[in-house]
Amino acid sequence: MSLPRERATGGRGPGGVERRRRRRGVISKLLTAPLPAPRIPAWLARAAGGVLRTWPLLAGLLVIGLLWLIWSARTPVLTARHRPEALCFALAEARYAPPMTVEPGAAVVRGRFNEHTPADVAVRQAMQFTDDMVMQEGRQRVGDFDVSVLWLRIPGGRGHWLVLAWMEDSDLALASFRFESTETDLTSDEEVWGKRLMLRVLADDLFRAGTVPAIRLRARDGAPPRYFGPKPPD
């Protein structure tokens, strides 16, 4: 049995001459060539390596951010109704933490005075304290207002009052801070922490006429701070 001529001659043509294959075209080369490997810039490779090394930290920050969002959504945001209350909010924002208990109070007395009544006269009428209770008294200009500053001795040895009072047109505005103390006179600690308190709240930007300071306070129970420092005794 004889083989086909082409196979028998090993792919040679007539006369033993080797037959050349046809050269591939451009389209054939494109279809059969391997895909080129993507070239990643060196800076991108370094950045990817850095992300892989720091992913535990990034994951931790993400968890902290989510917890903060959950806490913010559940904690009420309080807006000050008037300037004296805004001063108490500002003190809470400053994390005021004296060694003694300080109980804040804020009030606005409307319709009982005229526009020319001095604040020190109006606060005496409103709080009904006597001159023998006054340990220190002064006045200073803060922003658009004259603020009267008084340290009062509370009868019965129940502590001392730091009272800040000013007039807003015909309304008396006052913020009071009761310092827990059993001493008759002011102690050095009370003077130091009273000055720190006033440095925070007697700021020009908090005493602009016609506007309540834009201070927001987050409080778990939805109420302004009841005290600063140690918890008051029951």
Residue pairs with C-beta under 8 A, 6 or more apart in sequence:
2 8
9 16
11 18
11 19
12 18
12 19
13 19
24 32
51 58
72 218
75 218
75 219
75 220
76 218
76 219
76 220
76 222
77 216
77 217
77 218
78 89
78 216
78 217
78 218
78 219
78 222
78 223
78 224
79 216
80 86
80 88
80 89
80 212
80 213
80 215
80 217
81 212
82 106
82 108
82 173
82 212
83 108
83 168
83 173
83 206
83 207
83 212
83 213
84 106
84 107
84 108
84 164
84 173
84 174
84 175
85 106
85 224
86 206
86 212
86 213
86 215
87 106
87 164
87 175
87 201
87 206
87 213
88 104
88 106
88 175
88 224
88 225
89 215
89 216
89 217
89 224
90 200
90 201
90 203
90 206
90 213
90 215
91 104
91 197
91 200
91 201
91 225
91 228
92 217
92 224
92 225
92 228
93 215
93 217
94 200
96 102
96 196
96 197
96 200
96 228
97 228
97 229
98 179
98 189
98 193
98 196
98 197
98 228
98 229
99 189
99 193
99 229
99 230
100 179
100 180
100 181
100 189
100 190
100 193
100 229
100 230
101 179
101 180
101 227
101 228
101 229
101 230
101 231
101 232
102 177
102 178
102 179
102 180
102 193
102 197
102 227
102 228
102 229
103 177
103 178
103 180
103 226
103 227
103 228
103 232
104 175
104 176
104 177
104 224
104 225
104 226
104 227
104 228
105 175
105 176
105 177
105 178
106 174
106 175
106 176
106 224
107 173
107 174
107 176
108 168
108 171
108 172
108 173
108 174
109 122
109 126
109 171
109 172
109 173
109 174
110 170
110 171
111 170
111 171
112 122
112 125
112 126
112 172
113 122
113 125
113 167
113 170
113 171
113 172
114 170
115 167
115 169
115 170
117 167
117 170
117 172
118 148
118 167
119 139
119 146
119 147
119 148
119 165
119 166
119 167
119 172
120 137
120 139
120 148
120 150
120 165
122 165
122 167
122 172
123 148
123 150
123 163
123 165
123 172
123 174
126 172
126 174
127 163
127 174
129 152
133 152
133 153
133 154
133 155
134 150
134 151
134 152
134 153
135 151
135 152
135 153
135 160
135 185
135 186
136 149
136 150
136 151
136 186
137 148
137 149
137 150
137 151
138 148
138 149
138 150
139 146
139 147
139 148
139 149
140 146
140 147
140 149
140 202
141 147
142 166
142 202
142 203
142 204
142 206
142 207
143 203
143 204
143 205
143 206
143 207
143 208
143 209
144 207
144 208
144 209
145 166
145 167
145 168
145 207
145 209
146 166
146 167
147 164
147 165
147 166
147 202
147 207
148 163
148 164
148 165
148 166
149 162
149 163
149 164
149 198
150 161
150 162
150 163
150 165
151 160
151 161
151 162
151 163
151 186
151 194
152 160
152 161
152 162
152 163
153 160
153 161
153 184
153 185
154 160
154 161
154 178
157 182
157 184
158 178
159 178
159 179
159 180
159 181
159 182
160 178
160 179
160 181
160 186
160 190
161 176
161 177
161 178
161 179
162 176
162 177
162 179
162 194
162 197
162 198
163 174
163 175
163 176
163 177
164 174
164 175
164 176
164 198
164 201
164 202
165 172
165 173
165 174
166 172
166 173
166 174
166 207
167 173
168 209
175 201
177 194
177 197
179 190
179 193
179 194
180 232
181 187
181 190
186 194
205 213
206 213
217 224
217 225
219 225
